[in-house]
Amino acid sequence: MAVPPANDAAKIVRFGVFEVDLTAGELRKSGSKVRLQEQPFQLLAYLLTRSGEVVTRDELREKLWPADTFVDFDHSLNTAVNKVREALGDSASSPRFVETLARRGYRFLGPVNRVGVVRIDEDLASSESTDSSTIDPELEIPLPRRGVIRSLFGLVQVMYLVFYVVALARLQEVSRVADSFLPGWGSTAIQILVLITAVVGIPLRLYLLSSIAFDHRRLGINFRKLFPFVFVLDQLWAIAPFLLTQQIGIGAAFAATAALLYVPFAERTLIRIAYGVSEARK
């Protein structure tokens, strides 16, 4: 059952970085298609046609489930809403798009832009223009192609993997340099710290690298949970350039450390742009 748009000419509906093609029945994020089943898509389409208004559960039952359909309506509606939120990277506790009003229904939040065309070229939708469809609504920055964002995040993970592997392969050299700074127990503590964080960091980076490579849709949610640990790990390794002071000089060591201190925040921003960070309800 298709949900007709409020304006028959408006077949494309845009909000934030998302775009809904009501004719093709597709949801796109920054030009990339987002998988959404038929029933949740119909729900999203109907909420968009009533943007800013409260849509009751009874209205949704009448519009989306015919009278002769025998289903567990409450369960089916809750499931459809949760799937919409998951596709949008939205959250029931702090909604950006789909708001739940207790004992009343749902309301679509935020500005909606209806475009009077039937189809648009996906390459145009994902181009690096600075119109409203390619501006992140929270970060307020132009969005590059999603593949570029994923590639940058992947390169960061590769960089840290190289750090860990090289440190483990040259652990004796690390010990010698650390001993020149903090002889005795201090040097031993640095060696243990390097060993433990590298051993723990390797599987973490491999997980993040494989997730970004296969475009795991829940990476945004999972990375948000992992971020405190990633932050601590990255901050510890940010001081690694000081172990190379004799080779690169104190000035370069400070510069490299300053750059590495920012990397975890850059990782979080990249994930936020590509996947969103609002935790979706299951």
N, C-alpha and C positions, 0 to 999 in steps of 0.2 A: 504494500500500500504506500503510494508516494504521498508526500506532504507538500501541497502546493505552496509556493512562496507568497508572502503578503502582496508583493508586486510582481505580476506575471512577467514583467520585463527583467526582473532581477533574478537571474539564474546563477550568478556567482555572488557569494556572500563572504566578506573578509572581516576578520577580527584579529588584532594583534599580528602574529606571524602566520596565522592560520587562514585557510581559504576553503570554503565549501562549494563544490560544484553540484547544485541541486539537480541538474539534468543528468550528469554522469553518475551521481550518487557517490562522489569521492570527497574525502577530506585530505587536504594537503597542508604540510608545514614547511614554510620557506620553499615551496615548489616541489617538495618530496611527498609522495603519497603516503598517508598514514592508514594502516589497516583498521577498519571499523566495520563491524557486522551490520547487517541491514536494519535490525530493530533499533540498536543504539543510534545509527545514523538518522533514522526517521525521527527519533526523539530529539536529537541535536537540531535537525532541520526545523522541527516545529518550535523549539525554544527560540531559535534564531528569528523566526517570523514574529515572535511575540517578545522580542528583546526588551528588557526593562520592565516587563509585566509579570505579575504572579500567575503562573499556570498551575491550576490545581491538579491533583492526582486523578480526579474524576474526568477532567477534560482530557487528560492524556489517555485515560482508558478508552474514552469515546473515539479519540482521533486515531489511536495506534492499535487498539485491539477491538475488532468487530464484535458485535453483540453475540454472535454465534461461536466465538472462540472461547474454548474452555481451557484456561490456564490459571496458574497461581499468580494472579495479577500483581500482588504486592512484591512477591519474590522476583517476578519478571521485570517489573519496573525498577526495583532496586538494582538488579543486575545490569540493566541497560544504562542507568545513570552512572554506575561505577565504571562501566566500560567507556562511557563518554569521558569521564574524568581522567581515566588512565590514558586515553588517547591524547587528551589535551594537556597532560601533566598537571592536572588540577588537584585541589585538595578540598575535602568537605569541611575541614576545620578552618581553613583560611582560603576561601574560594576566590579565584580570579575571574572565572567564567560562569560556572554553574553553582548557584546558591540554593541551599535547602532552607525552606521556611517551615519550621515545625508545625505539623497538623494543618498546613495550608497547601504546600506544593513546592514548586521550583521557580527560579527566576534566572534568566541569562543576564550577566553583568557586562559592563563595558560597551564601548561604541562599536556599532556594526555598520559596515560599508557595503551597500548593495550595488552591484555593477550590472548594467543593462546589456549584457552579452550572453550568448549561449555557452561558448567555450573560449578559453584563452590558451595560448601556447605555453606549455609547462616550462620551456626554457626562458620565456619572458617572465613568468612568475618567479623563477628562481634566479633571475639576473641580479647583478649587484647595483640595482638602482636604489635611490633613497626615498621612494614613495612610502605610503603608509603600510603597504603589504610587506616591506622588507626592513622595517624598523622594529627592533625589539621594544615592546611596550614598557618594560621595566628598566632595561639597561639604557634605552634611548640611544642606540648606536645602529648604524647600518649593518645588516647581516650579510656576510659573504656566503658563498655556496656552502652547503652543509658538509660536503665532502672535504672542503678545505679545513673546516673546523675540526672534523674528525682526524684528518691527517696531522694537524698541528698537535692535537692531544696525543696521538700515537707516537709522534717524534719525541715528545717529552718523556714518554715511558721508555722508549729506546735509549734516550740519553741516560736515564737513571740506571737502566740495566747495564749499560757500558760502565758506569761508575762502579756498580757493585762487583761486576765480574773482574774488572781491572784491580780493584782494591783487594779482592780475595786472592787473585793471582800473584799480587805483589805485596802480600801481607808482611813479609820480612822488611821490605823497604818502608812500609808504613810504620813498622815498629822502630826502625832506625831514625826516621824523621821525628816521630813522636818522642823518642828518647832524648832528642836534641832540645826539645821544648820543655818536656816534663819528665825528667828522669825518674826511674823507680816506679812507684805505684801509679803515678800519673800516666806514664807510658803504657803500663799494663791495662789500665782502665780504658784508654783510647783504643787499644788493640781489641779488647773484648767488645767495646761498643761498635766498632767497625764490623767485627765478625758477626755479631748478633743482628744488627740492623741490615746488613747485606743479605744474610741468609733469610731473614723475614721479608726483606724488600723484593727479592727476586720473584717469589710466587705472586706477590701483590701486583708487581708491574706486569707479569705475564697474564694475570687475570684481566687487568685493565686493558692491556694491549689486545687480547683476544676479544674482549667485549666490544671495543671500538671497531675492531676489524670486521666482526660479524654484525655490527650495528644492533647490539642487544638493547631492546626497547626500555628495559628497566634500569639501564645503567645510570640514568640521572638519579633515580631513587636510591640505588645501591651506593653510588659515589657519595651522596649526601650523608649516608650512614657511616661510610668509611673516612670521610674527610677529616675528622679530628685526629685519627691515627695517621693518615697521610700527611697532615700538617706537621705533626710532631716529627715524623720521620724525615720529611723534607727540610725542616729547620735544622735538624741535627747534621744532615749532609751538606747544608749550606756553608758550614765552616770548613768543609774539606779542602777548599783552595789554599787554606793556610798551611796545609801539609806540604804544599808545593812552593812555599815562599822562596826557597833557595833557587828554584828553577825559574819562577815567573816574577819574583819581586813582591814586596809588600803592597805596593799600590795596586797591581793587577789582582792580588789575592783579595783585597778589600772590594774591588770592583766586581769580581766574580761572585763573591759572597753576597753582595748587595743584590745582584741579579737573581741569584738562586733563592734568596729569601722571599722574592716575589712570586716564584714559580707556582707554589700551591694555590695562590689566589688566581693566577692565570688559568690553572687547570680547572678550578671551580667555575670560572667564568665561561670557559669553552664548553664544559658540560652543561652549564645552565642555558647557553644559547642553543646547543644542539638537541638537548633532551628535556630541559626544564628541570627544576628542582623541587617543585611542589609534590609532596608525597601523595600518590593516588590511593584511594580506598579500594580494597579488593572486594 
